[in-house]
Amino acid sequence: MPQPRHLRNAPITEAIIDVRAKSRPELDVSKLAGPHSTVSDRLPLQEERKGGQVTFHVGSSGPLPPEIQDLGVQGYFYKSTDQKLIAQFRNDGFTLNRLKPYTSWDELFPFAMELWALYTSLAEPEAVTRLALRYINHISFPPGPGDLDDYLLAAPPIPEELPQHIGPFQTRVTILDPQEACAANVIQVFDPGPPGGSPSLILDIDAFKNTNLPPADPDVRVTLEYLHDFKNRIFFSTLTEKTLDQFK
């Protein structure tokens, strides 16, 4: 496996830090509008996050018109001016999205923890129920036919007696880490591109752990850091050094 390391030009199109929480029954969602003035220098744009619910019914004569319920404001989005950095303060938790260009974990994670502390001071959730990191990567390969094994360490195997030319494919596997009671959903979507064009791969890694932690428990931070290491091990175990060279 290639050695995990910082890649200056990482192929990350979106990085997501997600903390799901059990809210207090008496939570007033409008309180979550407070962060705007606190982080307005970095996230000056604010939008309401509204929710809805559609219920379908079937009567004796067939389907009935759907019942649509407006759930009202469920939280708020806070965005940077270029809309590449987005924080979500919701009734069920907090999420920080970083769109391309990705900077670094050392820059993103402290800001996420700052926002999480702010969220807990406003929402006062009862518990943290799930922690997750999701990294979506878009990787291009050299144009023309080639051997996927030169670029991927986990390409789908083809029996030797069959033609070795491969078209589009999608794989999904859940990797379990029993020692830390966490897991990761790993999706690969390969597109060979047009004739003579450049093949590409979407590598989507969603590492997560179900929890029942007090919001201020240090294990919130510790678990997210472990999930980041877990995600990195999966990423570097999937790609060859030949592929990684383009991201230095």
Secondary structure, DSSP 4 states (H G I P E B T S, - for coil): -PPP---TT--EEEEEEEEEEE--TT--GGGGGTHHHHSTTT--EEEEEEEEEEE--EETTEEPPPEEEEEEEEEEEEE-TTS-EEEEEETTEEEEEEESSP--HHHHHHHHHHHHHHHHHHH--SEEEEEEEEEEEEEE--SS---GGGTBSSPPP--TTS------EEEEEEEEETTTTEEEEEEEEEE--STTS--EEEEEEEEEEEEEE-TT-THHHHHHHHHHHHHHHHHHHHB-HHHHGGG-
